[in-house]
Amino acid sequence: MDVELARTFLQVVKSGSLVAAATQLHITQTAVTARIKNLESQLGCRLFERNKAGAKLTADGEKFLGYAGQLVQTWEAARRNLPLPSGHDDVFTFGAEASLATPLVLHWAARMRRDMTNYGIRAELGDGSALQQKVRSGALDAALVYEPEYAPGIQVEQVLEEKLIQICAVHSPSPYVYVDWGPEFRRQHDAALPEHARGPLYFNLGPLALQYILQFGGSGYFRTRVVSLYLDRGVMERVRDAPEFSYPIYLIYLPTAAGTAVDAALRILRQIVAEDADWSQRWDYLT
């Protein structure tokens, strides 16, 4: 099947009508209609109920939605990874949630580049659910996430058990900065600290919130490995009697044979996690 048919189908779903989809795809409505009819002919079913209000998915269209997304993701992964970079045997493609970009993803990519010289390395950041969907479809070899979705054939491995602790800048401990570490953290945090559930300052990216507090002051919750150096240097201090929260990190991946790029990459990740490394994420604030 032509991948453009699946891509057009997804755009119609997103836009809500064939007219809007045509605008987004920079083609005529006639072309969009022809592609949808072609797709429906190949599948032997109607995908949309079309009326003046737009296009609504049929029951068969709802079922095809997941397949269409996988088709497009797999094709895009193939285009990224083929042909292989000159002099490389394979490519290891992995994803991670944005808060893990520094330092864990940075350390992992650097170590793989050093130790896996015959492999290309590709990393991407994204939403946890979207990353896990890409692993299930084969578009990614592995992903680091906070809340794994268990599914048949998917390996889930807890690689790190961290705590989120409340710290403050010594030079200026206010205001309280709400650092959003996901749905489970929000549930526990808001129950334990209702007075901070509607804070005046909010970040959904831990590294950005950390740099804000380092530069302008404040307090908030961060991973213990990330703030340990700042605590040791007296730049920050723990907030007395503040609750702490568990924050495990999981790796999800498809089962793989020994000797493959995935096998080598996972061994390196486990080594990095076992090390007592500096994860302070500093931007020239400490020398």
C-alpha positions as a printed NumPy array, in Angstrom:
array([[  0.   ,   0.   ,   0.   ],
       [  1.201,   3.538,  -0.794],
       [  2.271,   5.152,   2.489],
       [  0.874,   8.471,   1.236],
       [ -2.605,   6.947,   1.453],
       [ -2.1  ,   6.232,   5.155],
       [ -0.591,   9.685,   5.661],
       [ -3.598,  11.291,   3.972],
       [ -5.983,   9.217,   6.085],
       [ -4.253,  10.439,   9.272],
       [ -4.438,  14.054,   8.13 ],
       [ -8.176,  13.782,   7.474],
       [ -8.625,  12.382,  10.995],
       [ -6.542,  15.195,  12.458],
       [ -8.19 ,  17.972,  10.41 ],
       [-11.75 ,  16.701,  10.692],
       [-12.594,  17.122,   7.031],
       [-11.277,  16.417,   3.539],
       [-11.22 ,  20.124,   2.713],
       [ -9.034,  20.981,   5.713],
       [ -6.789,  17.985,   5.021],
       [ -6.268,  19.14 ,   1.437],
       [ -5.168,  22.552,   2.711],
       [ -2.682,  21.046,   5.151],
       [ -1.284,  18.646,   2.538],
       [ -1.141,  21.36 ,  -0.164],
       [ -3.132,  19.279,  -2.643],
       [ -6.648,  19.534,  -4.051],
       [ -9.726,  18.184,  -2.322],
       [-10.239,  15.974,  -5.369],
       [ -6.836,  14.373,  -4.75 ],
       [ -7.655,  13.767,  -1.074],
       [-11.002,  12.201,  -2.025],
       [ -9.322,   9.957,  -4.603],
       [ -6.725,   8.784,  -2.063],
       [ -9.352,   7.955,   0.561],
       [-11.471,   6.072,  -2.001],
       [ -8.359,   4.163,  -3.136],
       [ -7.556,   3.244,   0.449],
       [-11.117,   2.152,   1.172],
       [-11.092,   0.057,  -2.023],
       [ -7.871,  -1.719,  -0.998],
       [ -9.17 ,  -2.392,   2.518],
       [-12.67 ,  -3.322,   1.377],
       [-14.454,  -1.091,   3.889],
       [-15.593,   2.477,   4.487],
       [-13.29 ,   4.511,   6.738],
       [-15.266,   7.766,   6.983],
       [-18.85 ,   8.925,   7.115],
       [-18.76 ,  12.168,   5.154],
       [-21.317,  14.994,   5.476],
       [-21.452,  18.786,   5.478],
       [-19.968,  18.885,   8.979],
       [-16.846,  17.027,   7.9  ],
       [-15.592,  13.442,   8.046],
       [-16.201,  11.124,  10.983],
       [-14.465,   7.773,  11.422],
       [-16.522,   4.624,  11.013],
       [-15.968,   1.643,  13.296],
       [-13.574,   0.212,  10.694],
       [-11.858,   3.589,  10.452],
       [-11.273,   3.575,  14.209],
       [ -9.667,   0.144,  13.928],
       [ -7.459,   1.224,  11.038],
       [ -6.219,   4.327,  12.878],
       [ -3.555,   2.47 ,  14.86 ],
       [ -2.358,   0.541,  11.804],
       [ -2.043,   3.741,   9.774],
       [  0.099,   5.353,  12.448],
       [  2.376,   2.309,  12.582],
       [  2.713,   2.223,   8.795],
       [  3.809,   5.852,   8.624],
       [  6.178,   5.537,  11.603],
       [  7.798,   2.401,  10.194],
       [  8.266,   3.992,   6.785],
       [  9.773,   7.136,   8.307],
       [ 12.132,   5.009,  10.415],
       [ 13.244,   3.128,   7.294],
       [ 13.915,   6.403,   5.472],
       [ 15.981,   7.673,   8.417],
       [ 18.032,   4.516,   8.805],
       [ 18.574,   3.498,   5.178],
       [ 21.018,   3.484,   3.655],
       [ 23.312,   2.881,   6.615],
       [ 25.943,   5.555,   7.285],
       [ 29.18 ,   4.778,   5.468],
       [ 31.348,   2.363,   7.44 ],
       [ 28.601,   1.33 ,   9.869],
       [ 27.051,  -2.109,  10.298],
       [ 23.754,  -1.036,  11.87 ],
       [ 21.905,   1.83 ,  13.546],
       [ 20.614,   1.903,  17.114],
       [ 17.599,   4.199,  17.447],
       [ 16.258,   5.092,  20.862],
       [ 13.981,   7.623,  22.495],
       [ 13.541,   9.196,  25.909],
       [ 11.222,  11.518,  27.725],
       [ 12.472,  15.1  ,  27.649],
       [ 13.438,  15.322,  31.331],
       [ 15.951,  12.513,  30.778],
       [ 17.687,  14.335,  27.923],
       [ 20.367,  15.544,  30.283],
       [ 22.207,  13.861,  31.667],
       [ 21.227,  10.223,  31.129],
       [ 20.588,  10.353,  27.376],
       [ 23.673,  12.526,  26.894],
       [ 25.906,  10.063,  28.763],
       [ 24.371,   7.073,  26.994],
       [ 24.792,   8.526,  23.509],
       [ 28.391,   9.591,  24.223],
       [ 29.354,   6.181,  25.608],
       [ 27.754,   4.344,  22.699],
       [ 29.57 ,   6.581,  20.255],
       [ 32.842,   5.703,  21.991],
       [ 32.294,   1.963,  22.423],
       [ 30.085,   1.092,  19.424],
       [ 32.145,   2.639,  16.643],
       [ 30.637,   0.415,  13.95 ],
       [ 27.072,   1.541,  14.747],
       [ 25.186,   4.712,  13.96 ],
       [ 23.331,   6.255,  16.929],
       [ 20.01 ,   8.089,  16.67 ],
       [ 18.203,   9.639,  19.645],
       [ 14.876,  11.451,  19.876],
       [ 12.9  ,  13.029,  22.686],
       [  9.145,  12.851,  23.01 ],
       [  6.043,  12.013,  24.969],
       [  6.229,   8.719,  26.853],
       [  3.146,   7.151,  25.251],
       [  4.222,   8.173,  21.755],
       [  7.703,   6.751,  22.298],
       [  6.317,   3.444,  23.514],
       [  4.048,   3.235,  20.478],
       [  7.129,   3.665,  18.29 ],
       [  8.897,   0.826,  20.113],
       [  5.881,  -1.439,  19.594],
       [  5.792,  -0.582,  15.882],
       [  9.545,  -1.106,  15.461],
       [ 10.288,   2.558,  14.682],
       [ 12.468,   2.699,  17.826],
       [ 14.699,  -0.007,  19.272],
       [ 14.24 ,   1.164,  22.864],
       [ 12.903,   4.03 ,  24.982],
       [ 13.475,   5.44 ,  28.458],
       [ 10.182,   6.351,  30.142],
       [  8.705,   7.031,  33.552],
       [  5.399,   5.177,  33.22 ],
       [  5.717,   1.992,  31.142],
       [  2.772,   0.548,  29.253],
       [  2.915,  -3.229,  29.493],
       [  2.091,  -5.041,  26.26 ],
       [  2.674,  -8.546,  24.851],
       [  6.176,  -8.982,  23.429],
       [  7.559,  -5.82 ,  25.04 ],
       [ 10.344,  -6.049,  27.607],
       [ 10.085,  -3.63 ,  30.537],
       [ 13.128,  -3.181,  32.747],
       [ 13.492,  -0.799,  35.664],
       [ 16.939,   0.709,  35.22 ],
       [ 16.965,   3.231,  38.047],
       [ 15.1  ,   3.954,  41.26 ],
       [ 15.454,   7.612,  42.085],
       [ 13.831,   9.909,  44.599],
       [ 12.432,  13.347,  44.017],
       [ 13.45 ,  15.627,  46.875],
       [ 12.558,  19.238,  47.562],
       [ 15.533,  21.591,  47.439],
       [ 15.925,  25.358,  47.52 ],
       [ 18.557,  27.845,  46.435],
       [ 20.563,  29.025,  49.444],
       [ 20.788,  32.588,  48.129],
       [ 17.013,  32.874,  47.582],
       [ 14.683,  30.017,  48.651],
       [ 11.47 ,  31.524,  47.203],
       [  9.219,  31.196,  45.263],
       [  8.052,  27.605,  45.129],
       [  8.483,  26.229,  41.591],
       [  6.042,  23.511,  40.571],
       [  8.068,  21.011,  38.531],
       [  5.655,  18.653,  36.792],
       [  7.087,  15.112,  36.78 ],
       [  3.987,  13.448,  35.356],
       [  0.496,  12.268,  36.386],
       [  1.565,  10.004,  39.264],
       [  3.825,  12.66 ,  40.747],
       [  1.063,  15.268,  40.437],
       [ -1.368,  12.993,  42.255],
       [  1.025,  12.324,  45.15 ],
       [  2.396,  15.868,  45.285],
       [ -0.972,  17.605,  45.338],
       [ -2.251,  15.278,  48.057],
       [  0.839,  15.763,  50.238],
       [  1.339,  19.483,  49.519],
       [ -2.053,  20.996,  48.69 ],
       [ -0.724,  24.476,  49.455],
       [  1.623,  24.12 ,  46.457],
       [ -0.843,  22.477,  44.068],
       [ -1.495,  25.812,  42.338],
       [  1.926,  27.395,  42.441],
       [  2.659,  30.737,  40.72 ],
       [  5.546,  29.286,  38.713],
       [  5.281,  26.036,  36.722],
       [  7.68 ,  24.077,  34.507],
       [  7.048,  20.718,  32.849],
       [ 10.75 ,  20.207,  32.129],
       [ 13.033,  19.474,  35.076],
       [ 16.336,  20.729,  33.561],
       [ 14.758,  24.08 ,  32.691],
       [ 13.288,  24.483,  36.175],
       [ 16.659,  23.636,  37.713],
       [ 18.448,  26.317,  35.709],
       [ 15.773,  28.833,  36.709],
       [ 16.31 ,  28.139,  40.408],
       [ 20.09 ,  28.234,  40.057],
       [ 19.942,  31.633,  38.41 ],
       [ 16.947,  33.337,  40.013],
       [ 16.27 ,  31.363,  43.199],
       [ 13.344,  29.296,  44.415],
       [ 12.557,  25.775,  45.561],
       [ 11.154,  22.66 ,  43.92 ],
       [ 11.398,  18.914,  43.438],
       [ 14.306,  17.318,  41.573],
       [ 16.006,  13.938,  41.151],
       [ 18.594,  13.195,  43.836],
       [ 21.421,  12.444,  41.374],
       [ 20.879,  15.725,  39.585],
       [ 21.098,  17.977,  42.644],
       [ 23.629,  16.059,  44.775],
       [ 26.623,  18.149,  43.652],
       [ 24.79 ,  21.402,  44.298],
       [ 23.93 ,  20.177,  47.787],
       [ 27.54 ,  19.151,  48.437],
       [ 28.819,  22.561,  47.277],
       [ 26.338,  24.484,  49.421],
       [ 24.632,  26.109,  46.432],
       [ 21.375,  24.394,  47.376],
       [ 19.968,  22.781,  50.49 ],
       [ 17.185,  20.316,  51.207],
       [ 13.923,  21.719,  52.498],
       [ 13.486,  20.394,  56.014],
       [ 10.602,  17.967,  56.652],
       [  9.463,  18.063,  53.011],
       [  8.1  ,  14.708,  51.746],
       [ 10.065,  12.809,  49.123],
       [  8.639,  10.832,  46.241],
       [  9.811,   7.685,  44.457],
       [ 10.623,   8.18 ,  40.784],
       [ 11.719,   5.03 ,  38.918],
       [ 12.987,   5.106,  35.328],
       [ 12.142,   2.241,  32.956],
       [ 13.612,   0.973,  29.716],
       [ 11.259,  -0.632,  27.217],
       [ 12.462,  -2.578,  24.208],
       [ 11.691,  -5.503,  21.941],
       [ 13.434,  -8.81 ,  22.769],
       [ 16.779,  -8.99 ,  20.998],
       [ 19.466, -11.557,  20.319],
       [ 22.915, -11.32 ,  21.891],
       [ 25.496,  -9.546,  19.778],
       [ 23.091,  -7.06 ,  18.183],
       [ 23.25 ,  -3.268,  18.446],
       [ 20.383,  -3.31 ,  20.957],
       [ 22.173,  -5.854,  23.15 ],
       [ 25.367,  -3.775,  23.167],
       [ 23.486,  -0.536,  23.849],
       [ 21.585,  -2.008,  26.802],
       [ 24.808,  -3.269,  28.389],
       [ 26.266,   0.237,  28.164],
       [ 23.16 ,   1.799,  29.708],
       [ 23.282,  -0.598,  32.662],
       [ 26.948,   0.27 ,  33.206],
       [ 26.193,   4.002,  33.217],
       [ 23.366,   3.606,  35.723],
       [ 25.635,   1.586,  38.04 ],
       [ 28.27 ,   4.341,  38.088],
       [ 28.312,   7.166,  40.615],
       [ 28.384,   9.835,  37.913],
       [ 27.892,  13.597,  38.091],
       [ 24.397,  14.332,  36.813],
       [ 24.305,  17.96 ,  37.948],
       [ 23.395,  19.39 ,  34.508],
       [ 25.344,  22.563,  35.277],
       [ 25.505,  25.454,  32.83 ],
       [ 28.752,  27.04 ,  34.018],
       [ 27.329,  27.872,  37.432],
       [ 29.927,  25.676,  39.148],
       [ 33.626,  25.599,  38.347]])
